[in-house]
Amino acid sequence: RARAAALAAAICGVLLLEYWVAPLRLAPYPNRAPQLYAWLARQPRGVVAELPAPVTDRLPGDDPRRIYMSTFHWMPTVNGYSGHYPASYLNRIERLRSFPSERATAALRADAVRYVIVHASAYTPDRAGEVLTQLTLDPAYERLGSFGDGQGTAVVYRIR
């Protein structure tokens, strides 16, 4: 009997250690839509792509925050977040690494993307300037506006 009680106590102890989660780091997210997402909620429905895309060796990148923010507009998005990354998702973010190249634009069109959100603060200042200048000159993109995204400035484009 003593041996059975000790074994039961040891099993319970191991289970408690298995389920122990500490320290659990939490990130604060707003309870109200930042300007960008409030504006997007009022627009005609369309697929959204938020850039820059995460890098495959540093997943999930900013996608968890972007998925949470999608609850303010409820539009479909090509960004995603889960514990599993299917090959189709990995291929998509690889194609988007070269944004705003023709290859990346073709990938966005293939996914029927309507709104392209460029989070300028997620790029280095020089790279943000390059991307925004290229998009201004590219007839495939129409600038819809610049908005606060809760972390900085984001510029929204529509693919023509």
Phi, psi and omega in degrees: 000317180298319180295318179295319179294318179295320179295317178297318179295319179295319179297315178299319178297317179296318178298319178297319177294321180299320184267001181286127180235104179204144347281142179266108181275126178249144178252131180287135175235148181290151176267351176239150183293128169300163185311315182303310186284331174293318177296314182299325180297337181266000183268162175300146183300141178187161179287139184247139171235127179251128185236152011284151177287152178294160177267136188301330180271004177226041179288146013266001181063222181269003184300323177301317178295318181295323178292318176300315180296334179295343178288349176274342181236338177057031174268154176295149183224149176273347174285157181202167178202127173196185178278358182231137179242100180295158181303323181298321179291315179298320177296319180298310183291333175293318178294329182278351180300329183271009181308133011258046179294167177298323179299315180293319178297319177297321178295319178295318177296320179298330178269008178060035180290134177256316184249127176247118180256122179255109179277096185301324182289348179273352175258164167293155181304318180295315181293321178300316179298319179297312183298312182294323177294315179300318180293325178297324182273346185272118181292351178285345185239137174246124180285128181257338179157171179238133188218155171286134181251009181095346178229350183169216182249140174233144179246132183254134178235154172248137176280128180277000000 
